[in-house]
Amino acid sequence: MTRYPVRLLSTLPRLLLALLLLWCVSPALADNAADRLAIDKLFAELRVAPDAKTAHAIDQQIWTYWTSPPSDPILAGRMHEALVARNTGDTATAMRLLDQLVAEYPDYAEAWNQRATMYYIMGDFEASIVDCEKVLAIEPRHFGALSGRALMYLQMGKRALALRDMAAALAVHPFLNERRLFPELGEPMTQI
């Protein structure tokens, strides 16, 4: 019988537990990495989309990733519940669900974005802008948060801030409809 040092035997259970946890978690991490690569590819395509129709098709795929993260079906289901509540006009339930999501998933940009949208709908621009800042800290390319914040700044009479955010949004998504509110930004350039 082989003798192992006592220290190795005492750390063996912890080592096995760590390996087991890594084995269980690694598929989720791989899925998350695959999601990130897919979104990065879509953003690259969006930036050079030749026309509004193509850009819209790409942005819908991005929204699908954002609102239904494939690597986390539980999170996707919970976001779906919040969106259903919002879309049926159940503001209280939507806010309760979104508050829970941002508390439990603080790195999930879309939960912050959807809560920012709810605050916007309720007319609380200050709270919405704070949540937009959270979104953009997590996902700086979030054209929805950028253009939404631009619209709020515009309504608040802060055109310079609105223009800054809209220019940033258009750098990511050159065919946003909100562009028409900022004629100084010109028309989108199409690819040749």
N, C-alpha and C positions, 0 to 999 in steps of 0.2 A: 504494500500500500504506500502510495506517495504521500509524503507529509508536506503540507503547505504552511507557511507562516501564519500564526494566529491573526495578524493584522489583515492579511489577505482574506481569510475566512470571515472576518467581521465586516469587511467592506464589500464582500461578494453580493449580499442581498441588495445593497444600495446600487451596485453596478448593474445587476440584473434588472432592477426596477428602472434605472435610467435608460438602459437599452430597450426595455419594453415600451416605455413612454416614447422614446424616439421613434421606434418602429410604428407605434400607433399614430403619432402626430405627423410623421414625414409625408404620408400621402396627402394630407390636408395642406401642408406647406407646398408640396409640389403642385397641387391643384391651384393654390393661390398664386404661385409663380406663373403657372400657365395662363391664368386669368389676366395677370398683369401684362404678360407678353402679348396676349390677344388685344387688350385695350391699347397698349402702346402702338401696336400695328394699326389699329383703327384710327388713332389720333394722327399717325403719320399720313394715312390715306386721306383723312378729313382735311388736313392742312393744304393738300394739293388737289382737292376735288375740283373737277373741271366745270361743274355747274351745280345749281341749287338742288336739283333732283338727286344727284349722286350724293351730295353732302347730306341731304336729309336721310337717305337710306343708311349712310354710315352713322350719323348721329343717333338714329334709332337703335342701332346695334350697341352703341356705347351706353345709351340709357338703359337698355336691357341688362347689360353687365352691372351697371350701377344699382338698379332697383331689384335685380334678382341675381345676386352673386352666386354663380354656379358652384363654387367651392364650399358654400355654406348653405345647404337647403333649409336649415332651421331659420337662419337669418333672413333668407329670401322669403320664407313663409310669413315671418313676422312683419317684414316690410310690406308684403302684399296686403296683410290685414290693415296696416296703417293707411295704405293707399286707397283701399276699398272704403274705409271710414271717411277719408278726405273726400273722395269722389262722390260719396252719397250724402255729403253735407253734415256728417257727424263730427263736428269740430272737436268736441270734448274728447271723444274716443280717439280720434286721430292724434290729438296733442298728448294724451296719456300714453299712447303706444309709442309715439316718437320720443317723448321724454324718457321712457324706459330704454329705448334703443340707444339714444346718445349716452345714457348712463352705463349701459352694459357693453356697448361697442363704441367707445370714444374715438376709435380710429376709423370708423365707418363713415366716410364723407357724406354718403347719400342720406343717412339718417339726419345729419345736421342740415343738409340742403332741403330735405322735405319739411323739417321743422321751420326752417327759414321761410319756406313757401307758405306754411300755415300762418306764421306771424305776419307775413306780407298780406295775406288774405284778410287777416283780422285788423289790418291797419297799424300794426306795431312795427314800424320801420326800424326803430332803434334795435329791438331784439332780433329782427330779421338780419340786419347788417352784422350784428355780433355773430350770429350763426353762420352767415356767409363767410366771415373771416375764418371761422373754424374749418369750414369746407375747404377754403383755398389754402389753408395751412397744410391740409392733408392731401388735397389734389389741386395743385395750382392751375391745371388745365380745365377746370370745371367751368365750361362756358355758360352753363345755366346759372351758377352762382355769380359769375362775373356780370352777365347781362342782366340778371335780376337786381343785383346791387346797383348797376348803372341806372336802371329804371327808377329805383327808389331815390337815388341821388338826384336824378332829373326832376322827379316830383317834389323833392325837397328844395329845389332851386339851386342845387350844387352842380352846375353844368360841368365845371372843370373836372370834378371827381367822376361824374357820369361819363364824360368823354374818355378819361383815363381807363376806366373799367371796360367801356365798350371797345376801345382800341385793343385792349388785352384779350377780350373775348373773341374779337374778329381775327386776331393773330392765330387763334386756335381753330376757330370755325368761321371761315370767311363769308358764309352765306346766311348768317343769322338775320331773321326778319327785323329785329330791332335796329338794324343798320339804318333803316329809313328815317329814324328819329335823329340821326346824326349826319346830316348831309355833308358836313365838313370832312367826313371820313371817306367820301367818294364811294364809288361802286367797286364790288369785288373784282379782282383780277382773275381771269380764267387761264387755265394752263393751256399751253400750245402743244 
